[in-house]
């Protein structure tokens, strides 16, 4: 299996914005193709979604009308080579990639606080379960995202996450200025573990997108002008 998380710069320092869901900008399409080839996914196409900060997950199958309005894509291990590879775009939210290595089934999920509060990570695990694939056999990778050092939120966000991710002690804290903060990696890890994924099978990228705005796009750091990163996962293929 192959997977990758992009950065805001390509080799040589060129800007590497992987763009919005809609539109056919030739440069963005070319960058996406380059990213998938560099990821080890060959000439496959990504399952681009119109992400809405919800918990809907669609099946990445041939003929899938793209971009679908959803925040996750699942690809069965029985899918043919022409099925698109699950992919999501982020700029502070978490890209969660899930793999069942034996069955070769994969999923990609876009999770901001709203998606996490709606239980999207647990729903992705359930999608594997619908194919008879046990949560304990999944491996998860959480990509670069805004973390507790930079993610100041209101009490309503902490409360919403506490309802779907368990005890808030693991992901909520207070900054030196007295603001509530949330670590989305910790919140989603708690949700995945509750859904049955083994803690030792969950891997978290050691980067905060807001802190490392030189390396990643950050909506909190750049506002609406921020570009988009991409994460993708699927069976490895030739160049």
N, C-alpha and C positions, 0 to 999 in steps of 0.2 A: 504494500500500500504506500501511497505517496501523499504528502500534505505539505503546506507551507503557509506562512503569514508574510505579507508584503511589508515594505517600508515606503517612505515617501520619496526615496531616491533610488534610481536605477544605477547600474554599474556606470562609473564615470561621472556620477553626480547629477544626471538628468532628472527632471521632475517626473514622478511616477504616480500620478493621480489616476486611480482606476475607475473614477467616474460615477455618475448617477445611474439609477436603474433604466431610466428612459433615455432615448436619444441614440443616434448612431454615429457619434463622432469617430471618424476613422482612426485618429490617434489613440483614443481610449480603447477601441476594439483591438488595435495592434498591441497596445500594452498588455491587455488582458491575455491575449494569445501568448505573448512573450512570458508572462508570469506563469501560465499553466505549463508551458514547456520547461521553464526553469524549475518548476515544482516537481517535475517528473511525471506530469500528467499528459505529456505528448500533445497531440492535436485535438484533444477533447474540448468541448465547449462548456463554459460554466453555466450553472443554473442560476442566472441572475434573477433576483427577487425584488419586488417593490416592497421594501421593508416598512412596517407600520407600527413597530414597537408593541406587537401583540404576541400571541402564542401559537399561531397557525403554522403547521408544517405540511408541506406538499411533497409528493413523491416525484423524484427526478426521473422521469420516464421519457422515452422517445415521443415526440409530439407534444410535450408539455408546453403550454402557451406561456411564453415568457415576455415580459416579467410578470410572474404571478404575485398576487398580493399575499405575502406571508413573511415569516421571519425565520424559517428553517426549511431545509430540503433534506430528504432521506433517499438514499439509493440502495436498493436491495442488492444482495450479493448475486442474485440471479439476473440482474439487469444486463442487457447487451452492451457492446462497445459504443453504440450510438446514443446511449443514455447520457444526458449531461451530468457533469460532476458537481456535487453540492458545493456551493460557494456563498459567502456572505461578505458584505462590505461594512466597514466600521470607521469611526473617527472619535473614539473614546469608549464606545460600547465594547462588550466582550464578544469575540468570535469563539464559539465553542465547537470543536471538532470531535466527533465520536466515531470510533472504529470497533467493529467486531472482527478481529483478525482471522478467525477460523472461517466464518461465513462470508467474509469480504463485503459486509454491509457497512455503510458509512452515513454520517449525517453532518451537516453544518448548520449552526444556529447563531442568530444575531440576538444578543441579550444585553439591553440596557436595563435600568432599574425596573421599568414597566414590564418588560418581557420576563425578567426574573420574578417579579411579583406575580405575574400571570402563570408562572410555573412552566416556562418553555423548556428548561433543561430537563425537568422530570417528564414532560410530554415527549421529548425526543427519546428518552430512555424507553418510554412506553411503546413508542413506534417500533423499536427493535423487538420488544416483547411480543407485539402483535404478530411478528414473524417467528416466534418461538425462540428468540435469542435472549439469553439471560443477561441481566444487568451486570452481574459479577464478572462477566467475560468481556466487558467493554473497556476500552482505553480512551481517556479524554485528554484533550489538549486545550488549554485556555490561553488565548492570544494576548498580546499587549493591549492594555486598556487603562482608563483612568482608575487609579487605586485610592486607598484610604488617605494617602498623603495629600491628595489634591481634590478629592470629591466631596465638597461640602453640600449638604442637602438639608431639607426641612424634616421635621419630626414625622410628617405624613409618609415620607419615603421610607424611613426606618420602620415605621409601623407596618407598611405594606409588605416590605421584605421579610419582616419577622413572621408574618402569617404564612408565607410560602417557603421560607428557608430555615425555619426553626428559631432557636434562641438567637437573639440579636447580639449576644455578647461576642460571638465569633467574627462579626463583620462590621459592627457599629462602634464608633469611638467619638471622642470629642477633641477638637483642635485646640491649640494654645489660646485661640481667640474666643473659645466657647462655642464654636459652631459644631453641629453634628456632622460626622463624616461617615462614609460607607466605603468598604472595600468590596467591589463587585466580584472579584475572584473568590474571596472568602464566602460571600453569600451563595454564589453558584456552586462552589465546592460542597457546602452544606446541603444544598438541594440535590446534587448528584448522589451524595452519600446516602441521603434519606431514600433516594430512589433505588438504591442497591448497588451502585458503582463502588468498587473498593477504593478506599482512600489512596492506597499506594499506586493505583492506576490513573490518578488524576495529576496532570502535569501543568504547571502554571508558568507562563513567560515572565521573567523577572524585570518587566519594564512598565512604567507608568507613562501613558501617552502624553499626559500634560507636562510631566517633568522632562520628558525626552521629545519635546516638540521639534527638535532638530532632526529626529529620526522617524517620527510618526506624525500623522495628521491628528489634530486635537480640536474638537468642536469648542471645548471650553477655552482653549488657547487662542483660536483663530476665528471663532464664530461661524457665520454662514459661508465664509470664504474657504473654509477647510475642505481639503480634498478628501478622498476616500481610500482606505486601505482595503485589501481583500485577503480572505483566507479561503483555501480550497482543499478538498480531500477526495481521494478516489483511488482506483487501481492504477498502479504504475504502468506507464506506456513508453514506447520509443519516442524519440524527438520528432 
